[in-house]
Amino acid sequence: MTSPLRFLIAAAACAAGLAQAQVSVDEAWVRATVPQQKATGAFMKLSAAKDSRLVSVSSPAAPVAEIHEMALQDNVMRMRQVQGVELPAGKTVELRPGGYHIMLMDLPRQMQAGETVPLTLVFEGKDGKRETREVQAPVRPVNASAAPAGHGQHKH
């Protein structure tokens, strides 16, 4: 293969990679569980270059993974599954305890602090095109807050 052809192939591969990277995922983490606990939450910050939606999540660590929302309804906090989370272009959307989050359910074993949980996130643009992101989320202690120490706290 000639050198210019190699360069063109490498450039095309880089451009394809950049075109796919429409959503960034930061500060992903999963809350540890206690023995016999069958569900936990996954949290992160999502930023999209273009208007998008988080439409699906899966993990080999949990047979069931769903997008959920905690919301105040009739003065009671209620959790419900949602079909997706809107990601407005240029804005950071935080999946956090007490708000939008990912539920990992029917856990076959305890999630322990220090482990890493693989998550597959699927995003959909306004054009209907889908992008898949693989994320390695560290497991934090059961009493972990939304941010690591030194990064501020939020109130429930």
Order of alpha helices (4+ residues) and beta strands (2+ residues): alpha-beta-beta-beta-beta-beta-beta-beta-beta-beta-beta
